[in-house]
């Protein structure tokens, strides 16, 4: 797999930054040609300055970036993104419609656009397959991992076509929620709310998957609206009493009705 980057950006700001920025450049150019994801956004700097950005944006999750750039760790990717922002190569914002969707959006600054416009076409060759095969955010569905252990196959699980079929219990056990599925995003949102008042609470993928299963039941079986679940999560973790108890998806589901009643009565 090959990658390309803008030579001038690499010379002035670093190769890592140039590689990352080129990914953003490719997608924003693609969106520009498709005339999608154009937004005017008001950004605020740490010192309070306001900047209006009108541009084509692209979005991606940290996990997706790890797949696009397998030679970088998650920590390295975060550092590169921060460096790109500090060097004013890109800007970021949360433009998601759902309050619990934490996927970050990216756009190029005018400075970066000018560098691409003025630089000679001195870019390392790159196979377009990587661009065509990696989408910013995959389908919003849970991913079911295949079971590659073919030993001791129960013949009763083979259907008439000779294809191995799993029991419902095995399917549930293997089910993994994708990071863009609503149950997973809400589980991650709950985790973030906990970390706001308890920074030492560690992020944990196994917890998120476990919580997502409970939240999935809240949405499918209990027929609860995801946005209302998010509102209850926010309220619970702003409440000095409840924040100490709602520390899992299971507890959230168990206490949801009580939390919702108290939240509505406090309005």
Helices and strands as residue ranges (DSSP letters): H 7-13, H 15-34, E 38-44, E 50-56, E 58-60, H 62-68, H 74-86, E 90-93, E 104-108, H 110-118, H 129-133, E 143-144, G 155-157, H 168-174, E 175-176, H 182-197, H 205-220, H 226-238, G 242-244, H 249-265
